[in-house]
Amino acid sequence: MTPQQLPNWLKQRAFLTPDRMALSNGDVAFTFKELWTRTITIAEQLNTIVDSSSHPYLGLMIKNKVESVLLVHAIQQLGYTTVLLNHKLSESELSFQIQDMGLSTVIFDDEFEEKLSFLGEDVTGVSFSRLLHTHRTSFEVKDHFQLDQACSVMYTSGTTGAPKGVLQSYGNHWWSAIGSSLNLGISENDTWLCSVPLFHISGYSILMRSVIYGMNVRLFETFDVEGINRELMAGKVTIMSVVSNMLQRLMKDMGDKTYHANFRCMLLGGGPAPLPLLQACKEKGVPVFQTYGMTETSSQIVTLSPEYSMSKLGSAGKPLFPSELMIKDKEGQARPYQEGEILVKGPNVTNGYYRREKANVESFKSGWFSTGDIGYVDDEGFLFVLDRRSDLIISGGENVYPAEIESVLLSCDGVEEAGVTGITSDEWGQIPCAFIVKKENLTEEEILKHCAKNLASYKLPKKLVFVQELPRNASNKLLRRVLRDQWEKGMFADED
């Protein structure tokens, strides 16, 4: 074994703690030994279907099911790279990602057969039911994982709205797990409740931590508020990942009750939490760890511990142990409290995007990754994020990029100009609001119908405002922040 490899994670974990609980969903429960055995069975079935000499990337469209977890591990055992496909995306969005990666095979949950009916002859679609009824072909199990090998690919739109595949190596996932453990600690009694999507870095990283730590994952297929609260109150769960909207719903359903003393970490991502929510959590003794991270950092890279949740209100915290943080302005490294771009460095940060050389050159310099986010650090090193990726909208924990929506709007006949910004929503944190200059008679219904064909539901404009002109600077650049400010001031109330 070289310094650039580690023992096969699942195989090693099944050897070290075979009888420890690995995965449960309320109906079935597997130990790590059972998880290993079932994973190899599915890997052998998958080996029958996939040509080993073909493309090294396999598409995977899944829900939060036990079979999905087995497939994630099976693909790793065969040495392929998993391309996680977001089932919330539209047909055109999915088609782009599949073509961009050059996928020849997509494995999918049976529920998505109709959604993937557009797959052509050059892409083989394999449903779970077909796979699980396929005969097995043995293969040679790898004893080690290469840390520099791409383990997974997840797409992110970026500030330009052009989707990019983020290459996440085994080393990225390993150091993400180690960084988290050095911050949160590890116990053999830990159970991490996962109701966030497995195709997101938040969900996928939980599966990686599970086999690295030897930790049970309590899997929820959907965000079942009442069911999850019962689990947290019963003392069966110690850690959970959430975004603000999820936490708000949990607190509302919780009423006067409290969580079991075994529950030790509510890992909160997807944007800063509102003060009333943090206060409610503190009163109920809910240990909230606020975080800052992204697909490019393989989950969290900055985390705020509960003891600072009030004294450092609004802060995302400090970098995890293996990682570094820097604020850069025009003159170089910014001083405390001075705004600038957030740069991060660490072994959990991706080496780059798939086939995006220009973006790689622009984003990665001297080991530092330019996040595009604006923020500052105080004199104690705590990070405060001021603007997520400039104009990024975070709606219910989902990243929504205005440029992507504007591109779709401008492709609609009758739309002359379009500007999109996020406006405040009590339920979702933010929602997309579109400001449109139209060339001819055009109804709101026609625009939304066009958007629905080209955008995922969570990206659809929740409000449309017809205006005479859009605010621009001397370089003719759209000023989305001005739109947001004007909306908050009620300046569009009389626009038609």
GIGILIN-V878417 format. One record per backbone hydrogen bond with DSSP energy under -1.0 kcal/mol. NH is the residue of the N-H (numbers start at 1). CO is the residue of the C=O. If there is no record, write none. Layout:
BEGIN
nh:NH co:CO
nh:NH co:CO
END
This chain:
BEGIN
nh:5 co:2
nh:6 co:145
nh:8 co:143
nh:12 co:8
nh:13 co:9
nh:14 co:10
nh:15 co:11
nh:16 co:12
nh:17 co:13
nh:20 co:17
nh:22 co:30
nh:23 co:30
nh:24 co:217
nh:25 co:28
nh:30 co:23
nh:32 co:20
nh:33 co:18
nh:35 co:31
nh:36 co:32
nh:37 co:33
nh:38 co:34
nh:39 co:35
nh:40 co:36
nh:41 co:37
nh:42 co:38
nh:43 co:39
nh:44 co:40
nh:45 co:41
nh:46 co:42
nh:47 co:43
nh:50 co:46
nh:54 co:51
nh:58 co:81
nh:59 co:105
nh:60 co:83
nh:61 co:107
nh:65 co:63
nh:69 co:65
nh:70 co:66
nh:71 co:67
nh:72 co:68
nh:73 co:69
nh:74 co:70
nh:75 co:71
nh:76 co:72
nh:77 co:73
nh:78 co:74
nh:79 co:76
nh:80 co:75
nh:81 co:56
nh:82 co:151
nh:83 co:58
nh:84 co:153
nh:85 co:60
nh:89 co:86
nh:94 co:90
nh:95 co:91
nh:96 co:92
nh:97 co:93
nh:98 co:94
nh:99 co:95
nh:100 co:96
nh:101 co:97
nh:103 co:98
nh:106 co:124
nh:107 co:59
nh:108 co:126
nh:109 co:61
nh:112 co:109
nh:113 co:110
nh:116 co:112
nh:117 co:114
nh:119 co:116
nh:123 co:120
nh:124 co:104
nh:126 co:106
nh:128 co:108
nh:131 co:127
nh:132 co:128
nh:134 co:131
nh:137 co:44
nh:145 co:6
nh:147 co:4
nh:149 co:146
nh:151 co:168
nh:152 co:168
nh:153 co:82
nh:154 co:166
nh:156 co:164
nh:161 co:158
nh:164 co:156
nh:166 co:154
nh:167 co:352
nh:168 co:152
nh:170 co:149
nh:171 co:147
nh:173 co:169
nh:174 co:170
nh:175 co:171
nh:176 co:172
nh:177 co:173
nh:178 co:174
nh:179 co:175
nh:180 co:176
nh:181 co:177
nh:182 co:178
nh:184 co:180
nh:185 co:181
nh:190 co:187
nh:192 co:216
nh:193 co:239
nh:194 co:218
nh:200 co:197
nh:204 co:200
nh:205 co:201
nh:207 co:203
nh:208 co:204
nh:209 co:205
nh:210 co:206
nh:211 co:207
nh:212 co:208
nh:213 co:209
nh:214 co:210
nh:215 co:210
nh:216 co:190
nh:217 co:22
nh:218 co:192
nh:219 co:24
nh:220 co:194
nh:224 co:222
nh:225 co:223
nh:228 co:224
nh:229 co:225
nh:230 co:226
nh:231 co:227
nh:232 co:228
nh:233 co:229
nh:234 co:230
nh:236 co:231
nh:238 co:191
nh:239 co:191
nh:240 co:265
nh:241 co:193
nh:242 co:267
nh:247 co:243
nh:248 co:244
nh:249 co:245
nh:250 co:246
nh:251 co:247
nh:252 co:248
nh:253 co:249
nh:254 co:250
nh:257 co:254
nh:260 co:232
nh:263 co:260
nh:264 co:238
nh:265 co:238
nh:266 co:287
nh:267 co:240
nh:268 co:289
nh:269 co:242
nh:278 co:274
nh:279 co:275
nh:280 co:276
nh:281 co:277
nh:282 co:278
nh:283 co:279
nh:284 co:280
nh:286 co:281
nh:288 co:286
nh:289 co:266
nh:290 co:304
nh:291 co:268
nh:292 co:302
nh:294 co:299
nh:297 co:294
nh:298 co:295
nh:299 co:294
nh:301 co:292
nh:302 co:292
nh:303 co:318
nh:304 co:290
nh:308 co:305
nh:309 co:306
nh:312 co:308
nh:313 co:310
nh:315 co:312
nh:316 co:383
nh:318 co:303
nh:320 co:301
nh:323 co:320
nh:324 co:345
nh:326 co:343
nh:328 co:341
nh:329 co:332
nh:332 co:329
nh:334 co:327
nh:337 co:377
nh:338 co:335
nh:340 co:375
nh:341 co:328
nh:342 co:373
nh:343 co:326
nh:344 co:369
nh:345 co:324
nh:349 co:346
nh:350 co:296
nh:354 co:165
nh:356 co:353
nh:360 co:356
nh:361 co:357
nh:362 co:358
nh:363 co:359
nh:364 co:360
nh:365 co:368
nh:368 co:365
nh:369 co:344
nh:370 co:363
nh:371 co:342
nh:374 co:387
nh:375 co:340
nh:376 co:384
nh:378 co:382
nh:381 co:378
nh:383 co:317
nh:384 co:376
nh:386 co:374
nh:387 co:374
nh:391 co:389
nh:392 co:388
nh:393 co:400
nh:395 co:398
nh:396 co:428
nh:398 co:395
nh:400 co:393
nh:405 co:401
nh:406 co:402
nh:407 co:403
nh:408 co:404
nh:409 co:405
nh:410 co:406
nh:412 co:409
nh:415 co:412
nh:416 co:437
nh:417 co:437
nh:419 co:435
nh:421 co:433
nh:423 co:431
nh:425 co:429
nh:429 co:425
nh:430 co:428
nh:431 co:423
nh:433 co:421
nh:434 co:463
nh:435 co:419
nh:436 co:465
nh:437 co:417
nh:439 co:414
nh:447 co:443
nh:448 co:444
nh:449 co:445
nh:450 co:446
nh:451 co:447
nh:452 co:448
nh:454 co:451
nh:455 co:451
nh:459 co:456
nh:462 co:432
nh:463 co:432
nh:465 co:434
nh:467 co:436
nh:473 co:477
nh:476 co:473
nh:479 co:471
nh:483 co:479
nh:484 co:480
nh:485 co:481
nh:486 co:482
nh:487 co:483
nh:488 co:484
nh:489 co:485
nh:490 co:487
nh:491 co:486
nh:493 co:490
nh:495 co:492
END
